[in-house]
Amino acid sequence: MVTLPSLRGTVVFRVINNARYAMKTVVRLIPHGQLTLPTGDRTTVLLQPGESRLVSMTVQAQTTGRFPITVQILAPQGGLITQSQLIVRSTAYNRLAVVVTAGAVLFLLVRWGRRFLPRRTA
């Protein structure tokens, strides 16, 4: 699972070449739900035999929540080698919800504070 502390962040994962020869692969992300990929959904990685490399790609969440994202390793011609799934969790605050909550707190404080004001008597 990858956690984004804001609506935009980086997903980092490891790609390993277990073959006995160098491989040029294409890493493709397929977002599901409210995720987008502002810098593109593919990157090319050249791996030597037995080498592993960290790959990072930028994702952007439209809302808070948990969203699956599929990671595919493709041959340069486009054939699928393998795929896996990650869960991306965005914990950013919804700005509208923060404004509404702050407004409600302010309203309740003003209403509660009115009890300390002097009242007119008839």
Secondary structure, DSSP 4 states (H G I P E B T S, - for coil): -EEESSSEEEEEEEEE--SSS-EEEEEEEEE-SSEE-TT-SEEEEEE-TT-EEEEEEEEEESSSEEEEEEEEEE-TTS-EEEEEEEEEEE-PPPHHHHHHHHHHHHHHHHHHHGGGS-----
